[in-house]
């Protein structure tokens, strides 16, 4: 018999992350230093969470 979830309330859907929103965390997790990440952002090689949020309000 198939499972029934009549009383299970699903979570509200979440929006997809903004472009560049998690770049800093991901790069840090794979070993990039804060200085390396800042350099990539300053050279516009990567976007940052601030760039992503600024793009939403523009």
Secondary structure, 3 states (H helix, E strand, C coil): CCCCCCCCCCCCCCCCCCCCCCHHHHHHHCCCCHHHHHHHHHCCCCCCHHHHHHHHHC
